[in-house]
Amino acid sequence: MTRTLARAGDVVFGCVFFAVGMTLVVILGSAALEVARLRLRPPIVHRVVRTDIVPADLGRPGFDLVIRFQAPGREEVERAELHGTDYRDLARVQRTLPAGAPLIGRRWPPDAPARLDVCEGGWGRLVLFPAFMLIPATFACIGSAVAWGGMMGRKRNGGRTGESPRWTLLAGGVVFLLVGLAVVAAMLVVPTWHWVRSRSWAPATATVEMSRSIITRASKGGRSHHPAVLYRYEWDGRVHKSSRISAGAGRGGEAWTTMFVGSHPVGSATTCWVNPSDPTEAVLERSLSWWMVLGVPFCVFPVLGVTLWRAGWKGTMHPRTRHAPGRASREESSPLPESG
């Protein structure tokens, strides 16, 4: 009974893994197909009329880069929007689109000419899709192996021992390893690296141009509060703008957001920290957030993943030998030859 339940668990676990992996493969594959179809459409050269960076609506954080352009042979001015959470990224795109500059766009699909992709990512994006698809494809392969091992069991000496392969440990180890590394990198490694970089930045006087609280609503009725700020500063005779608050992990919460917005009203002067090697990069705070503590328990995940993976690999490559009770192997029952 126990062996039957174990094999059934392998089948269910493998099918779930296979379904998740194939779902992600289909999603990434459809995105790659859409990008390829868009790039195969004939390009249309437009002319940029004007670009503006405006705050996004109150329902979402970040900014919108509004691009106004004219199609060849047409007098009306069309517009397209690019959304971004960092003002610096949109400003970098804006500098590449001065008034009168040619703008290459592609219309897709043909039966909906109102949809226009004005910022072409190039064919380089298609190279990244196969790399991203390796992870879900690995999940699907592991899931199929786990399910197959649960259905067929392990064959030895022409029969079945009733003992399924240890693919479950291998799959669990891969999951714990990938999840652990992703969370640790996002919550600990990257914020700490940005914080270390900002320790050598120089102070500058900044003027707050926008300061407000963004309230996002979750699907289950929950709400989260985040501050949105835009400030300008001068460095080497040039004026720059930035929307970054912290160099490390960002903080949130209603109390902290209200306090931050209240202490940075529009038009007030404050101190920002500028990167001397790249003056377009600046932050208002150089402190680490206590939210990073939440990522410390996930450091156990990679260790647990490697441990499970090694246990599963050893159990699969070197299975234990078993004999029926009351029977000895042929080598044990054969008498030893007498000497002399």
Order of alpha helices (4+ residues) and beta strands (2+ residues): alpha-beta-beta-beta-alpha-beta-beta-alpha-beta-beta-alpha-alpha-beta-beta-beta-alpha-beta-beta-alpha-alpha
